[in-house]
């Protein structure tokens, strides 16, 4: 039996009104004092965990344990073409090895497709989604250049069909969400006031794919709602996605929003987000060289403002010392010295 199957069902190891745009403040998000706060650690099994995403997960875990939040482990496996066999088990094992625990899960995202389908039915009934078979080239010819970083082409609302259907019928084509022109303002618990306008940055974005499954944007909104997530901790590369997800959340009438905390990323010396091009930064790579988890956590602590030098630290020591208020705001640069310290 695989690790994730073994853990399923058991606890883990531990058209809008044209009024002024809303500002999402404390009164419009989930009140963590009135109900149990819940966060999620949500790796995607498209490859082995590396230092960048493990740092985010570790900070997420530390915040949860400090504040008494429950942790849901959710495996986001809907990016089907890129999911590799055996990576789900490896991901769970690696998280356990590094010292993380959780209170429920692992929940496998692809097992909840009925909830995602129901959300599409609801969005279609209010004419907030429509099928779209335009190719990337066709969209690009009618659009601006891709957004920096993710190469996402803005879908001009002028490309919307003249009539939007009110039923979700063709599940074998892409469906797009009708964005509003309003900017989305929200308070981030680490970065403060944020404002994005999806209509200007990405336009109508895909919420259902021709693979007969939801896109990332819809899937995480539906899952966060059904799993009662109140605290979302993730990388700052997803700030713009938060604005899209807030529009979806409101369109689905899901009620109070979760709290959002977006953390600095780990980048290579070229300033780009940590990836294969920066060498082998997988946790498994360092384990195979005999690197202890205390060395990896120590590097994360060094990056997180806990220590001024690289030194081995246990999970409990990291937990005791971590403070979001002293976490550096700038993204981290992974250096040769970091790699050498882990491997020597």
KOLZA-329028 format. One record per residue: residue in three letters; x, y, z of N, C-alpha, C, O in turn. Coordinates in steps of 0.05 Angstrom, whole numbers. Layout:
% KOLZA-329028
NODE residuo   n_xx   n_yy   n_zz  ca_xx  ca_yy  ca_zz   c_xx   c_yy   c_zz   o_xx   o_yy   o_zz
NODE     ALA      X      Y      Z      X      Y      Z      X      Y      Z      X      Y      Z
...
//
This chain:
% KOLZA-329028
NODE residuo   n_xx   n_yy   n_zz  ca_xx  ca_yy  ca_zz   c_xx   c_yy   c_zz   o_xx   o_yy   o_zz
NODE     UNK     17    -24      0      0      0      0     18     25      0     38     26     14
NODE     UNK     11     45    -16     27     69    -18     23     86      7      4     83     22
NODE     UNK     42    104     12     41    121     35     15    138     36      2    141     56
NODE     UNK      8    150     12    -15    167     13    -41    152     16    -60    162     29
NODE     UNK    -43    128      5    -67    111      9    -69    103     38    -91    101     49
NODE     UNK    -46     97     50    -45     89     78    -55    110     96    -68    105    117
NODE     UNK    -50    136     89    -58    158    106    -86    169    101    -96    184    117
NODE     UNK    -98    162     78   -124    173     72   -144    167     93   -147    144    102
NODE     UNK   -159    188    101   -180    184    121   -170    183    149   -186    182    168
NODE     UNK   -144    185    153   -133    185    180   -117    211    184   -110    224    164
NODE     UNK   -112    217    209    -96    241    213    -68    236    204    -58    213    205
NODE     UNK    -54    257    197    -26    254    189    -10    254    214    -19    250    236
NODE     UNK     15    258    209     32    257    232     28    282    248     46    277    265
NODE     UNK     24    291    251     14    315    266      4    337    246     -5    358    254
NODE     UNK   -469    790   -274   -456    816   -280   -458    833   -255   -480    838   -245
NODE     UNK   -432    842   -242   -431    853   -215   -440    882   -215   -440    896   -235
NODE     UNK   -449    892   -191   -458    919   -188   -434    938   -193   -411    932   -185
NODE     UNK   -440    961   -205   -419    980   -211   -415   1000   -188   -417   1024   -191
NODE     UNK   -408    989   -165   -403   1005   -142   -373   1006   -137   -358    994   -152
NODE     UNK   -365   1020   -116   -336   1021   -110   -326    993   -104   -339    977    -91
NODE     UNK   -302    987   -114   -291    960   -110   -286    954    -81   -279    972    -65
NODE     UNK   -291    929    -72   -288    923    -44   -258    922    -36   -241    916    -52
NODE     UNK   -254    928    -10   -228    925      2   -230    902     22   -246    904     40
NODE     UNK   -214    881     18   -216    858     35   -199    862     60   -174    858     59
NODE     UNK   -211    869     82   -197    874    107   -205    853    128   -218    833    121
NODE     UNK   -198    857    153   -204    837    174   -233    830    175   -240    807    181
NODE     UNK   -251    849    170   -279    844    173   -290    826    150   -312    816    152
NODE     UNK   -275    824    128   -285    808    106   -270    782    101   -274    768     81
NODE     UNK   -253    775    120   -239    750    119   -247    733    142   -260    743    161
NODE     UNK   -240    707    141   -247    689    163   -236    699    189   -213    707    191
NODE     UNK   -252    699    210   -243    707    236   -230    684    251   -244    665    259
NODE     UNK   -204    685    253   -190    662    265   -196    659    295   -189    638    306
NODE     UNK   -209    679    307   -215    676    336   -242    663    340   -248    654    362
NODE     UNK   -259    662    320   -286    652    323   -289    623    316   -308    610    323
NODE     UNK   -269    612    303   -270    583    295   -241    573    292   -222    589    292
NODE     UNK   -238    547    291   -212    535    288   -199    544    263   -210    542    241
NODE     UNK   -174    555    264   -160    563    240   -147    538    228   -136    521    242
NODE     UNK   -148    537    202   -137    514    187   -120    525    164   -129    543    149
NODE     UNK    -97    513    160    -80    520    137    -75    494    121    -84    473    130
NODE     UNK    -62    497     99    -56    473     83    -27    475     72    -18    496     64
NODE     UNK    -14    452     73     11    448     58      3    433     33     -7    411     35
NODE     UNK      9    445     10     -2    434    -15     18    431    -37     19    446    -56
NODE     UNK     36    411    -34     55    406    -55     42    395    -81     21    382    -80
NODE     UNK     55    399   -103     46    388   -129     66    366   -137     90    372   -138
NODE     UNK     57    342   -143     76    320   -149     85    320   -178     85    300   -191
NODE     UNK     95    343   -187    106    345   -214    136    341   -214    149    342   -235
NODE     UNK    147    338   -191    176    333   -188    183    332   -159    166    339   -142
NODE     UNK    208    325   -153    216    323   -125    217    350   -112    222    371   -125
NODE     UNK    213    351    -86    214    376    -71    242    388    -70    261    373    -67
NODE     UNK    244    414    -74    270    427    -73    271    447    -50    251    451    -36
NODE     UNK    294    459    -46    298    477    -23    278    500    -23    270    508     -1
NODE     UNK    270    510    -46    251    533    -47    224    526    -36    214    540    -18
NODE     UNK    212    505    -46    185    499    -36    185    488     -8    166    491      7
NODE     UNK    206    474     -1    208    463     27    210    487     47    199    485     69
NODE     UNK    225    508     39    226    531     57    198    543     62    191    549     85
NODE     UNK    182    546     41    155    556     44    139    538     62    125    547     80
NODE     UNK    140    511     57    125    492     73    134    493    103    117    491    121
NODE     UNK    160    496    107    170    496    134    160    521    150    152    519    173
NODE     UNK    160    544    136    150    568    149    120    565    154    110    573    175
NODE     UNK    105    554    135     77    549    139     72    532    163     55    538    180
NODE     UNK     87    510    165     85    492    188     90    506    214     76    503    234
NODE     UNK    112    522    215    119    536    239     98    556    248     91    558    272
NODE     UNK     86    571    229     65    589    236     41    574    247     28    583    267
NODE     UNK     34    552    235     11    536    244     16    526    272     -2    528    290
NODE     UNK     39    514    277     44    503    304     46    525    325     38    520    348
NODE     UNK     57    548    318     58    570    337     31    581    345     26    588    368
NODE     UNK     12    582    326    -14    594    330    -36    574    335    -59    582    339
NODE     UNK    -30    548    335    -50    529    341    -69    523    319    -92    514    323
NODE     UNK    -60    527    294    -77    521    271    -75    491    264    -54    479    269
NODE     UNK    -96    480    254    -94    453    242    -81    455    215    -83    475    201
NODE     UNK    -68    433    207    -54    432    181    -67    410    164    -68    387    173
NODE     UNK    -75    416    140    -85    397    121    -62    392    101    -51    411     90
NODE     UNK    -56    367     96    -37    360     74    -53    354     50    -68    335     49
NODE     UNK    -49    370     29    -64    367      4    -45    363    -19    -27    380    -23
NODE     UNK    -48    342    -34    -31    337    -57    -45    347    -82    -66    336    -90
NODE     UNK    -34    368    -95    -47    381   -118    -37    367   -143    -17    376   -155
NODE     UNK    -52    347   -151    -42    329   -173    -58    333   -199    -58    315   -216
NODE     UNK    -71    356   -203    -88    359   -227    -72    368   -251    -84    369   -273
NODE     UNK    -47    375   -248    -30    382   -271    -21    356   -285      2    349   -286
NODE     UNK    -41    341   -295    -38    312   -302    -14    306   -320      0    287   -314
NODE     UNK     -9    321   -341     14    313   -359     41    313   -345     59    300   -354
NODE     UNK     43    328   -323     69    331   -310     72    315   -285     93    314   -273
NODE     UNK     51    301   -276     52    285   -252     68    260   -257     61    245   -276
NODE     UNK     88    255   -242    106    233   -246     99    210   -227     94    215   -204
NODE     UNK    100    185   -237     94    162   -220    113    161   -196    137    165   -198
NODE     UNK    101    155   -173    117    152   -149    123    177   -134    133    176   -111
NODE     UNK    118    200   -146    126    226   -134    108    232   -110    118    245    -91
NODE     UNK     83    224   -110     66    230    -88     77    216    -62     79    229    -42
NODE     UNK     83    191    -64     95    177    -41    121    190    -32    126    194     -8
NODE     UNK    138    197    -52    164    209    -45    160    236    -32    174    243    -13
NODE     UNK    140    252    -41    135    278    -30    127    275     -1    137    290     16
NODE     UNK    109    257      5     99    253     33    122    244     51    125    254     73
NODE     UNK    138    226     41    161    216     57    181    238     62    192    239     84
NODE     UNK    186    255     42    206    276     45    196    297     66    212    306     82
NODE     UNK    171    304     65    159    322     84    162    312    113    168    326    131
NODE     UNK    157    286    116    160    273    142    189    273    151    195    279    174
NODE     UNK    207    267    133    235    265    140    246    292    149    262    293    167
NODE     UNK    237    314    136    248    340    143    237    350    170    248    369    181
NODE     UNK    216    337    180    206    343    206    178    356    207    170    365    228
NODE     UNK    164    356    185    137    368    185    117    347    193    120    323    188
NODE     UNK     95    356    205     72    338    210     47    353    203     47    377    197
NODE     UNK     25    339    204     -1    350    196    -23    337    211    -19    316    224
NODE     UNK    -47    348    210    -70    339    226    -90    324    210   -105    308    222
NODE     UNK    -91    327    184   -109    312    167    -97    309    139    -81    326    131
NODE     UNK   -105    288    125    -94    283     99    -74    260    100    -70    248    121
NODE     UNK    -61    255     77    -62    271     53    -88    269     38    -99    247     35
NODE     UNK    -98    291     28   -121    292     11   -111    295    -18    -96    313    -24
NODE     UNK   -119    277    -35   -111    277    -63   -131    294    -79   -154    287    -80
NODE     UNK   -121    316    -90   -139    335   -103   -157    323   -124   -180    331   -127
NODE     UNK   -146    305   -140   -162    293   -162   -185    276   -153   -202    269   -169
NODE     UNK   -186    270   -127   -208    254   -116   -233    272   -111   -254    261   -105
NODE     UNK   -230    298   -113   -252    316   -107   -264    330   -131   -275    351   -130
NODE     UNK   -261    317   -154   -272    329   -179   -302    335   -178   -310    355   -191
NODE     UNK   -318    320   -165   -347    327   -163   -351    356   -152   -369    370   -162
NODE     UNK   -335    364   -133   -338    391   -122   -330    412   -143   -342    433   -145
NODE     UNK   -309    406   -158   -301    425   -179   -322    427   -201   -327    449   -211
NODE     UNK   -333    404   -208   -354    404   -229   -378    420   -219   -390    435   -235
NODE     UNK   -386    417   -194   -409    431   -183   -403    461   -184   -422    477   -188
NODE     UNK   -379    469   -179   -372    498   -180   -375    509   -208   -384    531   -212
NODE     UNK   -367    493   -228   -370    501   -256   -400    504   -263   -407    523   -277
NODE     UNK   -416    486   -254   -445    488   -259   -456    514   -247   -472    527   -260
NODE     UNK   -447    520   -223   -456    545   -210   -447    570   -225   -462    588   -229
NODE     UNK   -422    570   -233   -411    593   -248   -425    596   -275   -431    618   -283
NODE     UNK   -431    574   -288   -445    575   -314   -473    585   -311   -483    600   -327
NODE     UNK   -486    577   -289   -514    586   -285   -516    616   -281   -537    628   -287
NODE     UNK   -495    629   -272   -495    658   -269   -479    672   -292   -473    696   -290
NODE     UNK   -474    656   -313   -460    666   -337   -433    680   -330   -427    701   -340
NODE     UNK   -418    667   -313   -391    677   -306   -369    661   -320   -345    667   -316
NODE     UNK   -376    640   -336   -357    624   -350   -367    619   -378   -391    620   -383
NODE     UNK   -349    613   -396   -356    607   -424   -335    589   -437   -312    591   -430
NODE     UNK   -343    572   -456   -324    555   -470   -307    572   -489   -317    591   -501
NODE     UNK   -282    564   -492   -264    579   -510   -243    560   -521   -228    548   -507
NODE     UNK   -243    558   -548   -225    540   -561   -203    555   -576   -189    543   -593
NODE     UNK   -200    581   -571   -179    596   -585   -152    586   -578   -146    578   -555
NODE     UNK   -134    585   -598   -107    576   -593    -90    599   -580    -98    622   -580
NODE     UNK    -67    591   -570    -49    611   -558    -41    632   -579    -40    656   -572
NODE     UNK    -36    623   -603    -28    642   -625    -51    662   -631    -46    686   -634
NODE     UNK    -75    651   -632    -98    669   -637   -101    690   -615   -107    713   -620
NODE     UNK    -97    681   -590   -100    700   -567    -77    720   -568    -82    744   -563
NODE     UNK    -53    711   -574    -30    729   -575    -33    750   -596    -25    773   -592
NODE     UNK    -44    743   -619    -48    763   -640    -67    785   -632    -65    807   -643
NODE     UNK    -84    780   -613   -103    800   -604    -97    811   -576   -113    824   -564
NODE     UNK    -72    806   -567    -66    812   -539    -39    827   -537    -25    830   -557
NODE     UNK    -33    834   -513     -7    845   -506     14    823   -502      7    799   -505
NODE     UNK     38    830   -496     59    810   -491     52    794   -466     36    803   -449
NODE     UNK     64    771   -462     59    755   -438     69    770   -413     86    787   -415
NODE     UNK     56    763   -391     65    774   -365     93    764   -359    100    742   -365
NODE     UNK    109    782   -347    136    774   -339    136    751   -320    121    752   -300
NODE     UNK    153    732   -324    156    710   -305    141    685   -312    152    663   -311
NODE     UNK    115    687   -319    100    663   -323     92    660   -352     79    640   -359
NODE     UNK     99    679   -370     93    677   -398     63    673   -404     56    661   -424
NODE     UNK     47    683   -387     18    681   -390      8    704   -408     14    727   -402
NODE     UNK     -6    697   -428    -16    718   -447    -43    729   -437    -60    713   -429
NODE     UNK    -45    755   -437    -70    767   -429    -92    760   -449    -88    763   -473
NODE     UNK   -115    752   -439   -138    746   -456   -156    770   -455   -169    776   -435
NODE     UNK   -156    785   -477   -172    809   -479   -202    803   -477   -212    786   -492
NODE     UNK   -216    816   -458   -245    811   -456   -260    816   -482   -282    806   -485
NODE     UNK   -248    831   -501   -260    835   -527   -263    809   -542   -279    807   -561
NODE     UNK   -248    788   -534   -250    762   -547   -273    745   -536   -277    722   -546
NODE     UNK   -287    754   -517   -309    739   -506   -330    735   -528   -334    751   -545
NODE     UNK   -345    712   -526   -367    708   -545   -389    728   -541   -392    738   -518
NODE     UNK   -404    734   -561   -426    753   -559   -448    743   -540   -462    759   -527
NODE     UNK   -451    717   -539   -471    705   -520   -456    685   -502   -442    667   -512
NODE     UNK   -460    688   -476   -448    670   -457   -468    649   -448   -490    657   -440
NODE     UNK   -462    624   -450   -482    603   -443   -488    603   -413   -472    614   -397
NODE     UNK   -510    591   -406   -517    590   -377   -517    561   -367   -528    555   -346
NODE     UNK   -504    543   -382   -501    516   -373   -473    506   -380   -461    513   -400
NODE     UNK   -462    489   -362   -436    477   -365   -440    451   -380   -447    431   -368
NODE     UNK   -435    451   -406   -441    427   -422   -417    414   -434   -412    390   -428
NODE     UNK   -401    428   -449   -378    416   -462   -354    415   -444   -340    436   -440
NODE     UNK   -349    392   -432   -327    390   -413   -300    384   -426   -280    382   -412
NODE     UNK   -300    381   -453   -275    374   -467   -262    398   -480   -246    395   -498
NODE     UNK   -269    422   -472   -256    446   -482   -249    464   -459   -259    460   -436
NODE     UNK   -232    484   -464   -226    503   -443   -249    521   -437   -264    529   -455
NODE     UNK   -253    528   -412   -273    548   -404   -258    570   -389   -240    566   -374
NODE     UNK   -267    595   -395   -255    618   -383   -275    633   -364   -299    632   -368
NODE     UNK   -263    646   -344   -279    661   -325   -281    690   -333   -262    702   -342
NODE     UNK   -305    701   -331   -310    729   -338   -301    747   -315   -314    749   -294
NODE     UNK   -278    760   -319   -267    777   -298   -282    804   -298   -292    812   -319
NODE     UNK   -283    817   -276   -294    844   -274   -272    864   -278   -248    857   -276
NODE     UNK   -279    889   -283   -259    910   -286   -249    922   -260   -231    939   -260
NODE     UNK   -260    913   -238   -253    924   -212   -226    914   -203   -220    890   -205
NODE     UNK   -210    932   -192   -185    923   -178   -192    908   -153   -212    914   -140
NODE     UNK   -176    889   -145   -181    874   -121   -160    883   -100   -136    881   -105
NODE     UNK   -170    893    -78   -153    902    -56   -155    882    -34   -177    874    -26
NODE     UNK   -132    874    -23   -133    856      0   -109    861     18    -88    872     10
NODE     UNK   -111    853     43    -89    856     62    -74    830     65    -85    809     71
NODE     UNK    -49    831     59    -31    808     63    -18    810     90     -9    831     98
NODE     UNK    -18    788    105     -8    789    132     22    793    134     33    798    156
NODE     UNK     36    790    112     65    795    112     72    820     96     89    836    104
NODE     UNK     60    823     73     67    845     55     49    870     57     55    890     45
NODE     UNK     27    868     72     10    891     76    -10    894     53    -18    874     40
NODE     UNK    -19    919     48    -40    924     28    -30    917      0     -8    925     -9
NODE     UNK    -48    903    -15    -42    894    -42    -65    902    -60    -88    902    -51
NODE     UNK    -60    907    -85    -81    913   -104    -73    903   -132    -52    909   -142
NODE     UNK    -91    887   -144    -87    877   -171   -113    878   -186   -134    876   -174
NODE     UNK   -111    881   -212   -135    880   -229   -132    858   -250   -119    863   -270
NODE     UNK   -144    835   -245   -141    813   -265   -149    821   -293   -138    810   -312
NODE     UNK   -168    839   -296   -177    847   -323   -154    859   -338   -152    857   -363
NODE     UNK   -135    872   -324   -113    885   -337    -88    867   -339    -72    870   -357
NODE     UNK    -85    849   -320    -61    832   -320    -64    807   -337    -47    800   -353
NODE     UNK    -86    792   -334    -90    767   -348   -115    766   -364   -118    749   -383
NODE     UNK   -135    783   -358   -160    781   -372   -176    756   -364   -171    745   -342
NODE     UNK   -194    747   -381   -210    723   -374   -191    699   -374   -180    692   -394
NODE     UNK   -189    686   -351   -170    664   -348   -184    637   -348   -208    635   -343
NODE     UNK   -169    617   -354   -180    589   -356   -186    578   -328   -170    580   -310
NODE     UNK   -210    567   -326   -218    554   -301   -224    524   -305   -226    509   -285
NODE     UNK   -228    516   -330   -232    488   -336   -217    482   -361   -218    497   -380
NODE     UNK   -203    459   -361   -186    453   -384   -197    431   -401   -216    417   -394
NODE     UNK   -186    429   -425   -195    409   -444   -188    380   -435   -197    361   -448
NODE     UNK   -173    378   -414   -168    351   -402   -190    342   -384   -188    322   -371
NODE     UNK   -213    357   -384   -236    350   -368   -231    353   -338   -241    337   -322
NODE     UNK   -215    373   -331   -210    378   -302   -206    407   -298   -201    422   -317
NODE     UNK   -210    417   -273   -207    445   -267   -178    454   -270   -159    439   -267
NODE     UNK   -175    480   -275   -148    492   -275   -140    496   -246   -155    493   -227
NODE     UNK   -115    504   -242   -104    509   -215   -121    530   -201   -129    527   -178
NODE     UNK   -128    552   -215   -142    574   -203   -169    566   -190   -175    573   -168
NODE     UNK   -184    551   -205   -210    541   -195   -206    520   -174   -220    520   -153
NODE     UNK   -188    501   -179   -185    479   -161   -178    488   -132   -190    478   -113
NODE     UNK   -159    506   -130   -151    514   -103   -173    529    -88   -176    527    -64
NODE     UNK   -188    545   -103   -210    560    -90   -231    540    -79   -240    542    -57
NODE     UNK   -239    521    -96   -259    501    -88   -248    484    -65   -263    480    -45
NODE     UNK   -224    475    -67   -212    459    -46   -210    474    -19   -216    463      2
NODE     UNK   -200    499    -21   -197    514      4   -224    519     17   -225    518     42
NODE     UNK   -245    523      2   -271    526     14   -281    501     26   -289    501     50
NODE     UNK   -280    479     12   -291    454     22   -274    442     45   -284    426     61
NODE     UNK   -249    450     47   -232    440     68   -230    461     91   -214    458    110
NODE     UNK   -247    482     90   -249    502    111   -222    516    117   -216    522    140
NODE     UNK   -206    520     96   -180    533    100   -184    563    106   -199    577     92
NODE     UNK   -172    572    128   -174    600    136   -147    615    134   -147    639    135
NODE     UNK   -125    600    130    -99    612    129    -84    601    105    -79    577    103
NODE     UNK    -78    618     86    -64    610     62    -36    622     62    -32    646     60
NODE     UNK    -16    605     64     12    613     64     25    603     39     24    579     34
NODE     UNK     37    620     23     50    611     -2     69    632    -12     72    653      0
NODE     UNK     82    627    -35    102    645    -46     91    670    -58     67    670    -66
NODE     UNK    107    691    -58     97    716    -69     93    717    -99     83    737   -110
NODE     UNK    102    696   -113     96    694   -141     67    690   -147     58    692   -170
NODE     UNK     51    684   -126     22    678   -129      5    702   -120    -19    699   -118
NODE     UNK     17    725   -115      1    749   -107    -20    756   -128    -43    761   -121
NODE     UNK    -12    756   -154    -32    762   -174    -54    741   -176    -77    747   -181
NODE     UNK    -46    716   -171    -66    694   -171    -87    699   -149   -110    691   -152
NODE     UNK    -78    710   -126    -97    715   -104   -120    733   -113   -143    728   -105
NODE     UNK   -114    753   -129   -136    771   -139   -155    755   -156   -179    759   -154
NODE     UNK   -145    737   -173   -163    721   -189   -180    703   -171   -204    699   -176
NODE     UNK   -167    691   -152   -181    672   -134   -202    686   -117   -222    674   -110
NODE     UNK   -197    711   -109   -217    726    -94   -241    731   -112   -264    729   -102
NODE     UNK   -237    737   -138   -260    741   -156   -276    715   -158   -301    715   -158
NODE     UNK   -262    693   -161   -276    667   -162   -291    661   -136   -314    652   -137
NODE     UNK   -278    665   -114   -290    660    -88   -316    676    -85   -336    665    -76
NODE     UNK   -315    701    -92   -340    718    -91   -361    708   -110   -385    707   -103
NODE     UNK   -353    701   -135   -372    692   -155   -386    666   -146   -409    661   -154
NODE     UNK   -372    650   -130   -384    625   -120   -398    628    -93   -408    609    -82
NODE     UNK   -399    653    -83   -413    659    -58   -403    641    -35   -418    629    -20
NODE     UNK   -376    639    -33   -364    622    -12   -362    636     15   -354    623     34
NODE     UNK   -370    661     17   -370    674     43   -343    687     50   -329    695     32
NODE     UNK   -337    690     76   -312    703     84   -287    691     72   -285    666     69
NODE     UNK   -269    708     64   -244    699     52   -225    688     73   -226    695     97
NODE     UNK   -206    671     64   -184    664     82   -165    688     86   -167    708     71
NODE     UNK   -147    686    105   -125    704    108   -103    696     89    -99    672     84
NODE     UNK    -89    715     77    -67    709     58    -40    719     70    -38    741     80
NODE     UNK    -20    702     67      7    709     74     26    700     52     29    675     48
NODE     UNK     38    718     38     55    711     15     85    716     23     92    738     31
NODE     UNK    100    695     20    128    695     29    148    700      7    142    695    -17
NODE     UNK    172    710     14    193    713     -7    201    686    -19    199    665     -6
NODE     UNK    209    687    -44    217    663    -58    247    658    -54    262    675    -45
NODE     UNK    256    634    -61    284    628    -64    291    629    -94    277    616   -110
NODE     UNK    311    644   -101    318    648   -129    348    640   -133    364    639   -114
NODE     UNK    354    635   -158    381    630   -166    397    656   -168    386    677   -166
NODE     UNK    423    653   -174    440    676   -177    431    694   -200    438    718   -200
NODE     UNK    417    683   -219    407    699   -242    381    714   -235    371    728   -252
NODE     UNK    371    711   -210    347    725   -202    321    711   -209    300    720   -202
NODE     UNK    324    688   -223    300    673   -230    293    653   -209    310    644   -194
NODE     UNK    267    646   -207    257    628   -187    273    601   -188    278    591   -209
NODE     UNK    280    591   -165    296    567   -163    284    544   -179    260    538   -176
NODE     UNK    301    532   -196    291    510   -214    315    494   -222    338    498   -213
NODE     UNK    310    474   -240    332    456   -249    355    471   -261    378    462   -259
NODE     UNK    350    494   -274    372    509   -286    393    518   -266    415    525   -274
NODE     UNK    386    518   -241    405    526   -220    420    503   -207    432    506   -186
NODE     UNK    418    480   -220    431    457   -208    411    439   -193    387    445   -193
NODE     UNK    421    419   -181    404    400   -166    400    409   -138    417    406   -121
NODE     UNK    377    421   -133    370    431   -106    349    415    -93    336    423    -73
NODE     UNK    344    391   -103    324    373    -91    333    364    -63    357    360    -58
NODE     UNK    314    361    -45    320    351    -19    331    323    -21    350    316     -6
NODE     UNK    321    306    -39    331    279    -42    360    279    -51    376    261    -44
NODE     UNK    368    299    -67    396    301    -76    415    304    -52    435    291    -50
NODE     UNK    407    322    -34    424    327    -10    423    303      9    443    297     21
NODE     UNK    400    290     12    399    266     29    417    245     18    430    231     34
NODE     UNK    418    241     -8    435    221    -20    465    226    -15    481    208    -16
NODE     UNK    472    251     -9    499    258     -3    505    258     27    527    265     36
NODE     UNK    485    249     43    488    247     71    482    273     87    489    274    110
NODE     UNK    471    292     74    464    317     88    442    312    108    421    299    101
NODE     UNK    445    321    132    425    318    153    402    337    149    405    359    137
NODE     UNK    379    331    160    356    349    159    363    375    175    353    396    168
NODE     UNK    379    372    196    386    395    212    402    415    196    400    439    201
NODE     UNK    419    406    177    433    424    160    414    439    141    417    463    136
NODE     UNK    395    424    130    376    437    111    359    457    127    355    479    117
NODE     UNK    349    449    150    333    468    166    350    492    175    340    514    176
NODE     UNK    376    487    180    394    508    188    397    529    166    399    553    171
NODE     UNK    398    519    141    400    538    118    374    554    116    374    578    111
NODE     UNK    351    540    119    325    554    118    324    575    141    313    597    137
NODE     UNK    334    568    164    335    587    187    352    611    180    345    634    186
NODE     UNK    375    606    168    393    628    159    379    646    140    382    671    142
NODE     UNK    365    635    121    350    650    101    327    666    114    318    686    103
NODE     UNK    317    656    137    292    666    149    297    685    172    278    692    186
NODE     UNK    322    694    175    328    714    196    330    703    224    331    718    243
NODE     UNK    331    677    227    333    665    253    362    665    263    367    670    286
NODE     UNK    381    660    245    409    659    253    426    675    233    418    678    209
NODE     UNK    448    686    242    465    703    225    485    686    210    499    696    192
NODE     UNK    488    661    218    507    643    204    492    616    199    472    610    211
NODE     UNK    503    601    180    492    575    174    500    555    196    524    552    201
NODE     UNK    481    543    210    487    524    231    464    504    233    441    512    229
NODE     UNK    470    479    240    449    459    242    428    467    263    435    476    285
NODE     UNK    403    463    256    381    470    274    359    448    271    354    439    249
NODE     UNK    348    440    293    327    419    293    300    432    287    297    456    288
NODE     UNK    280    416    279    253    427    275    242    442    299    231    463    296
NODE     UNK    246    431    323    236    445    347    250    471    352    237    490    361
NODE     UNK    276    472    347    291    497    350    282    518    330    279    542    337
NODE     UNK    277    510    306    266    529    286    239    539    294    234    563    293
NODE     UNK    222    521    304    195    529    312    196    549    335    182    569    335
NODE     UNK    214    544    354    216    563    377    226    590    368    217    611    379
NODE     UNK    244    591    349    258    616    342    244    632    320    248    656    318
NODE     UNK    227    619    304    216    633    281    197    655    289    180    651    307
NODE     UNK    199    678    275    181    700    279    176    714    252    195    723    239
NODE     UNK    151    714    244    144    726    218    152    755    217    159    765    195
NODE     UNK    152    769    239    158    797    240    188    803    233    194    825    223
NODE     UNK    205    784    237    233    787    231    242    773    205    266    772    199
NODE     UNK    223    761    191    230    748    166    237    770    145    221    788    141
NODE     UNK    260    768    132    268    788    112    247    789     90    236    769     81
NODE     UNK    242    813     80    222    817     60    232    810     32    216    803     14
NODE     UNK    258    811     28    269    806      1    271    776     -5    272    760     13
NODE     UNK    269    770    -31    273    743    -39    302    733    -33    320    749    -31
NODE     UNK    304    708    -29    330    695    -22    345    688    -47    333    678    -66
NODE     UNK    371    691    -47    388    682    -69    404    657    -60    419    658    -40
NODE     UNK    399    636    -73    414    611    -68    442    613    -80    445    617   -104
NODE     UNK    462    610    -63    490    615    -71    506    589    -72    497    569    -62
NODE     UNK    530    591    -83    548    568    -83    556    561    -54    560    538    -48
NODE     UNK    558    582    -38    565    577    -10    543    561      4    549    544     21
NODE     UNK    518    566     -2    495    551      9    498    522      1    496    504     18
NODE     UNK    503    517    -24    506    489    -34    530    476    -21    528    452    -13
NODE     UNK    552    490    -19    576    478     -7    571    471     22    581    450     31
NODE     UNK    557    488     36    552    482     65    535    457     68    539    442     88
NODE     UNK    517    453     50    500    429     51    514    404     44    507    382     53
NODE     UNK    534    406     27    547    382     16    574    375     29    585    353     25
NODE     UNK    585    394     44    612    389     57    609    377     85    629    372     98
//
